[in-house]
Amino acid sequence: MKKLFAVLASLAILAAFAVPAAAQEGDMEARLKALEEAFQCSWKFYGSARMTTFWEKNDRLQSVTGLDDDTDMTWAMQGNSRIGASVKLGDVSGRFEYGHTSANGATLRLLYGEWNFGAGKLLLGQDYTPMTFWVSNQVWGSDNDLLGFGQQYHGREQQIKLIFGNFQIAAINPVTNKAVVGFTQADIDTTIPKLAASYDIKGGPVKARISGAYQTYDVVQIVGGVEDEQGVDAWQIAAGMIYDIGPFFLKGDLYYGENLRNIGQSTVASVADRAYWNGTNIIDSETLGFALVAGFKMNDSIIFEAGYGQANNEVEDGGFKLSQDVKSYYLNATINLAKNVFIVPEIGKLDYGDIEQTGLADADQGDMKYFGAKWQINF
C-alpha cells in the first residue's frame, strides 16, 4: 500500500509540472494549482526582507570601554526577516517559518500543526504564546517593539494549545535557563509545563486581550555533600488594548508579576527582575511594566507613531531593597513607497535608569540615543 501511494504521489507531481503554460508568467501558478488539486490541499508562501540602518550613541556608562561616549552604525539584515508557508488540508492546517541569522544561516521561528475539531482547535508545535499582544511598532533593534521596556511578550515557544473562539490556553515548554541570583545551581527539576491563557475582547473600534501565565520548577544545589532543593515560582498577568477612531489610534498594555525573567518575559534590566537566593530562601522579585502608543494615519502613504514604555523592577528582603527602572521612547513614521514596500525612519532613546540598593549610592546605568530607519519589502 505504501509503495502504491508513493507511485501515485510521484505521478501527481510529474503531472503537475507537465501542465502546459499559456504564458511564462502564469506557469508556476498553474503548476502549484495542479499540485493543490492533486493533494487536495492549499499552500500559501510568504516572506519579508528587512534591513536595519541605524546610528546609535551610547553614553559613557553604556559604551564598551566605559570611558567615553561611543557612536556606532548598524547596517544589516534584520534577524526577523523571514520566509515561510501556510498549508491547509481539510480540517488540518500547518505553518512553518524561518528567520535570518547574523551568520547568514536560518533559524526556526514557527513550526506547528493545527486541527479544527469543530468546537475548537488543537495546536501542536512552536508558536506565539497567549502572552503575545502587540501594541508598539518601535523599529530600532530589529523591530524591538518596546520589548523589555513595557511590552508584554514571552516569545515563540513549544506548546500544546487549545483555542475556543476568543479563548486560548496553552501548556508550554517551561523556561528553566534563567538562573536564580546567588544560587549555585547543580540541577533543575520540572514536573508541570508552563501554563498560559488569554481571552480576546473585540467590539467596534476596540480590540483587547487579558492574559496570564504561571510556572514552577525546583533548583538543586549541593551543600556539604547533600542536595538542597528550592522551589522557583513565577507568574504574570497582563492586559492590552487597541482603540481606533478615524485616522487616530491609541494602544497600550500593562503587566505585573513575580520573577518575570524566570518565566520568559522579555526584560532588559540588570537586576531585580528575577528570583534571588538570600542564603536561606528564594526571594521573589516584582515587576510592573506598561506601554503607551499613539498614532495618526495622515493618508494611505504615511502613518505617524509615538510610543513610551517603562518597566519597574524590585526585590525586597526584610530591610534590604534592590531596584531598577528602565524606560524607552520613540517617534517614527511609516512611509509606504508601494504596495508591500515601506521605510520607517525613527528617532528614540533607551534609558537604563539607576540601580538602587540599600546601603549603597545609586549607580547610573546610562542610556543610548539612536536615529535611522528600517526598510522592508513583503512578498
Residue pairs with C-beta under 8 A, 6 or more apart in sequence:
9 39
12 35
12 38
12 39
13 35
13 38
15 34
15 38
16 31
16 32
16 34
16 35
16 38
17 31
19 30
19 31
19 34
21 27
21 30
21 31
22 30
32 43
35 43
36 42
36 43
39 89
40 89
40 90
41 87
41 88
41 89
41 90
42 87
42 88
42 89
43 85
43 86
43 87
44 85
44 86
44 87
45 83
45 84
45 85
46 83
46 84
46 85
46 86
46 378
46 379
47 82
47 83
47 84
47 378
47 379
48 80
48 81
48 82
48 83
48 376
48 377
48 378
48 379
49 77
49 81
49 376
49 377
49 379
50 77
50 78
50 80
50 81
50 142
50 143
50 374
50 375
50 376
51 75
51 76
51 77
51 78
51 374
51 375
51 376
52 74
52 75
52 76
52 77
52 78
52 139
52 140
52 141
52 142
52 372
52 374
53 73
53 74
53 75
53 372
53 373
53 374
53 375
54 73
54 74
54 140
54 370
54 371
54 372
54 373
55 71
55 72
55 73
55 74
55 370
55 371
55 372
56 71
56 72
56 73
56 74
56 368
56 369
56 370
57 69
57 70
57 71
57 368
57 369
57 370
58 69
58 70
58 71
58 72
58 366
58 367
58 368
59 69
59 366
59 367
59 368
60 66
60 67
60 68
60 69
60 366
61 352
61 364
61 365
61 366
61 367
62 70
62 352
62 365
62 366
62 367
62 368
63 69
63 70
64 70
74 372
76 102
77 100
78 100
78 142
78 143
78 374
79 99
79 100
79 101
79 102
79 107
79 142
80 99
80 100
80 109
80 142
80 143
81 99
81 100
82 97
82 98
82 99
82 100
82 109
83 97
83 98
84 95
84 96
84 97
84 98
84 109
84 110
85 95
85 96
86 93
86 94
86 95
87 93
87 94
87 95
91 115
91 116
91 117
92 113
92 114
92 115
92 116
93 113
93 114
93 116
94 112
94 113
94 114
94 125
95 110
95 111
95 112
95 114
96 108
96 110
96 111
97 108
97 109
97 110
97 111
98 106
98 107
98 108
98 109
99 106
99 107
99 108
99 109
100 106
100 107
101 107
108 126
109 126
109 156
110 125
110 126
110 127
110 156
111 125
111 126
112 123
112 124
112 125
112 126
112 127
113 123
113 124
113 125
114 121
114 122
114 123
114 124
115 121
115 122
119 164
120 162
120 163
120 164
120 165
121 162
121 163
121 164
122 160
122 161
122 162
122 163
123 159
123 160
123 161
123 162
123 163
124 159
124 160
124 161
125 158
125 159
126 156
126 157
126 158
126 159
127 156
127 157
127 159
127 161
128 155
128 156
129 154
129 155
129 156
129 157
129 159
129 170
129 172
129 196
129 213
130 161
130 168
130 169
130 170
130 196
130 197
130 198
130 211
130 213
131 152
131 153
131 154
131 196
131 198
131 211
131 213
131 236
131 238
131 265
132 152
132 153
132 154
133 152
133 198
133 209
133 211
133 238
133 240
133 253
134 145
134 151
135 146
135 151
135 240
135 241
135 242
135 251
135 252
135 253
135 291
135 293
136 145
136 146
136 151
136 251
136 291
136 293
136 307
136 309
137 143
137 145
137 293
137 305
137 307
137 332
137 334
137 344
138 144
138 145
138 146
138 307
138 328
138 330
138 332
138 346
138 348
139 332
139 344
139 346
139 373
139 374
140 330
140 346
140 348
140 370
140 372
140 374
141 147
143 374
145 151
145 153
146 291
146 307
146 309
146 328
147 153
147 266
147 268
148 266
148 267
148 268
148 269
148 311
148 326
149 268
149 289
149 291
149 309
149 310
149 311
149 326
149 327
149 328
149 350
150 253
150 289
150 290
150 291
150 308
150 309
150 310
150 311
150 327
150 328
151 253
151 266
151 289
151 291
151 309
152 211
152 236
152 238
152 240
152 253
152 255
152 265
152 289
153 265
153 266
154 196
154 213
154 263
154 264
154 265
154 266
155 264
155 266
157 172
157 173
157 175
157 194
157 264
158 172
158 173
159 170
159 171
159 172
159 173
159 193
160 170
160 171
161 168
161 169
161 170
161 171
162 168
162 169
162 170
166 199
166 200
166 201
166 202
167 197
167 198
167 199
167 200
168 197
168 198
169 195
169 196
169 197
170 195
170 196
170 197
171 193
171 194
171 195
172 193
172 194
172 195
172 196
173 193
173 194
174 190
174 192
174 193
174 194
174 215
174 217
175 194
175 215
175 262
175 263
175 264
176 188
176 190
176 217
178 261
178 262
178 264
178 274
179 185
179 274
180 219
180 230
180 232
180 262
180 274
180 275
180 276
180 277
180 282
181 271
181 274
181 275
181 276
181 277
182 276
182 277
182 278
182 279
183 219
183 221
183 230
183 277
183 282
184 221
184 222
185 219
185 220
185 221
186 220
186 221
186 222
186 227
187 219
187 220
187 227
188 217
188 218
188 219
188 220
189 217
189 218
189 219
189 220
189 229
190 217
190 218
191 216
191 217
192 216
194 213
194 214
194 215
194 263
194 264
195 213
195 214
195 215
196 211
196 212
196 213
196 214
197 211
197 212
197 213
198 209
198 210
198 211
198 212
199 209
199 210
199 211
200 207
200 208
200 209
201 207
201 208
201 209
201 210
202 208
205 243
205 244
205 245
206 241
206 242
206 243
207 241
207 242
208 239
208 240
208 241
208 242
209 238
209 239
209 240
210 237
210 238
210 239
211 237
211 238
211 239
212 235
212 236
212 237
212 238
213 235
213 236
213 257
213 263
213 264
214 233
214 234
214 235
214 263
215 233
215 234
215 235
215 262
215 263
215 264
216 231
216 232
216 233
216 234
217 231
217 232
218 229
218 230
218 231
218 232
219 229
219 230
219 232
220 227
220 228
220 229
220 230
221 227
221 228
221 230
222 228
230 277
230 281
230 282
231 282
232 259
232 262
232 275
232 282
233 258
233 259
233 284
234 257
234 258
234 259
234 260
234 262
234 263
234 275
235 257
235 258
235 259
235 263
236 255
236 256
236 257
236 258
236 260
236 263
236 265
237 255
237 256
237 257
238 253
238 254
238 255
238 256
239 253
239 254
239 255
240 251
240 252
240 253
240 254
241 251
241 252
241 253
242 249
242 250
242 251
243 249
243 250
243 251
247 296
247 297
247 298
248 294
248 295
248 296
248 297
249 293
249 294
249 295
249 296
249 297
250 293
250 294
250 295
251 291
251 292
251 293
251 294
251 295
252 290
252 291
252 292
252 293
253 290
253 291
254 289
254 290
255 265
255 287
255 288
255 289
255 290
256 286
256 287
256 288
256 289
257 263
257 265
257 286
257 287
258 284
258 285
258 286
258 287
259 274
259 275
259 284
259 285
260 267
260 273
260 274
260 285
260 287
261 267
261 269
261 273
261 274
261 285
262 274
262 275
265 287
267 273
267 287
267 311
267 313
268 311
268 326
268 350
268 352
269 311
269 313
269 324
269 326
269 352
270 324
270 352
270 355
270 365
271 313
271 315
271 322
271 323
271 324
271 355
272 285
272 287
272 313
272 314
272 315
272 322
272 323
272 324
273 285
273 287
273 311
273 313
273 324
274 285
275 282
275 283
275 284
275 285
276 282
276 283
276 285
276 315
276 317
276 322
277 283
278 317
283 315
283 316
283 317
284 315
285 313
285 314
285 315
286 313
286 314
286 315
286 316
287 311
287 312
287 313
287 314
288 311
288 312
289 309
289 310
289 311
289 312
290 309
290 310
291 307
291 308
291 309
291 310
292 307
292 308
292 309
293 305
293 306
293 307
293 308
294 305
294 306
294 307
295 303
295 304
295 305
295 306
296 303
296 304
297 303
298 304
300 336
301 335
301 336
302 333
302 334
302 335
302 336
303 333
303 334
304 331
304 332
304 333
305 331
305 332
305 333
305 334
306 329
306 330
306 331
307 329
307 330
308 327
308 328
308 329
309 327
309 328
309 329
310 325
310 326
310 327
310 328
311 325
311 326
311 327
312 323
312 325
313 323
313 324
313 325
313 326
314 321
314 322
314 323
315 321
315 322
315 323
316 322
319 358
320 358
321 356
321 357
321 358
322 355
322 356
322 357
322 358
323 355
323 356
324 352
324 353
324 354
324 355
324 356
324 365
325 353
325 354
326 350
326 351
326 352
326 353
327 350
327 351
327 353
328 348
328 349
328 350
328 351
329 348
329 349
330 346
330 347
330 348
330 349
331 346
331 347
331 348
332 344
332 345
332 346
332 347
332 348
333 344
333 345
333 346
334 342
334 344
335 342
335 343
335 344
335 345
336 342
337 343
340 377
340 378
340 379
341 376
341 377
341 378
342 375
342 376
343 373
343 374
343 375
343 376
344 373
344 374
344 376
345 371
345 372
345 373
346 370
346 371
346 372
346 373
346 374
347 370
347 371
348 369
348 370
348 371
349 367
349 368
349 369
349 370
350 367
350 368
350 370
351 367
352 365
352 366
352 367
353 364
353 365
354 362
354 363
354 364
354 365
355 362
355 363
355 365
356 362
357 363
